[in-house]
Amino acid sequence: MVVYNGIKHVREKVIQHLKLGHSQISTAQLFKINLNTLKVWLKRYRKEGHFNARKRLGSKPSIDKEKFITYVK
């Protein structure tokens, strides 16, 4: 998994802080994240057992790879 700017590390720290009994509001303020973001991470952790970001699929290429290689040559 690609970790962008250490966000996985931050998510882990946030969840650990909540497990220690701190409130969601104080945790969001401490880590300087939006309360809704914290709630999404916590919901995912409780439901799926992890706090990793979802894989983003993006759009399919509009040109065939082989045709593109042929065109470039």
C-alpha positions as MATLAB code, in Angstrom:
seq = 'MVVYNGIKHVREKVIQHLKLGHSQISTAQLFKINLNTLKVWLKRYRKEGHFNARKRLGSKPSIDKEKFITYVK';
ca = [
       0.000    0.000    0.000;
       1.255    3.463   -0.871;
       1.373    5.765    2.131;
       0.958    9.405    1.170;
       2.662   11.836    3.562;
       2.507    9.365    6.438;
      -1.298    9.427    6.587;
      -1.454    5.736    7.517;
       0.752    6.512   10.503;
      -1.541    9.381   11.524;
      -4.626    7.182   11.259;
      -2.982    4.579   13.468;
      -2.080    7.208   16.083;
      -5.618    8.621   16.023;
      -7.196    5.195   16.596;
      -4.725    4.440   19.405;
      -5.529    7.768   21.059;
      -9.248    7.005   20.916;
      -8.658    3.536   22.397;
      -7.011    5.212   25.389;
     -10.380    6.775   26.161;
      -9.963   10.266   24.759;
     -12.983   11.939   23.175;
     -13.398   12.250   19.438;
     -13.487   16.041   19.632;
     -10.278   16.354   21.646;
      -8.547   13.803   19.410;
      -9.567   15.679   16.259;
      -8.266   18.922   17.738;
      -5.010   17.340   18.893;
      -4.230   15.834   15.497;
      -5.658   18.841   13.621;
      -8.059   16.795   11.525;
     -11.725   17.356   10.803;
     -14.096   15.581   13.192;
     -15.955   14.005   10.248;
     -12.666   12.569    8.949;
     -11.992   11.034   12.347;
     -15.472    9.523   12.404;
     -14.980    7.977    8.949;
     -11.670    6.426   10.041;
     -13.197    5.123   13.266;
     -16.251    3.720   11.478;
     -14.012    1.899    8.981;
     -11.842    0.565   11.804;
     -14.848   -0.764   13.708;
     -16.533   -2.237   10.632;
     -13.554   -3.591    8.672;
     -10.827   -3.896   11.306;
      -8.438   -1.494    9.565;
      -8.064    2.206    8.906;
      -6.422    2.066    5.485;
      -7.622    4.332    2.713;
      -9.859    2.860    0.071;
      -8.322    1.961   -3.260;
      -9.282    4.523   -5.875;
      -9.920    2.992   -9.257;
     -10.002    5.937  -11.662;
     -11.142    5.758  -15.244;
     -10.106    3.198  -17.813;
      -7.625    4.244  -20.502;
      -9.398    5.458  -23.629;
      -6.721    4.116  -25.987;
      -5.473    0.580  -26.393;
      -1.945    0.213  -25.011;
      -0.678   -1.692  -28.059;
      -2.092    0.878  -30.468;
      -0.436    3.650  -28.491;
       2.961    1.933  -28.551;
       2.624    1.435  -32.298;
       1.654    5.082  -32.757;
       4.618    6.372  -30.733;
       7.105    4.273  -32.730;
];
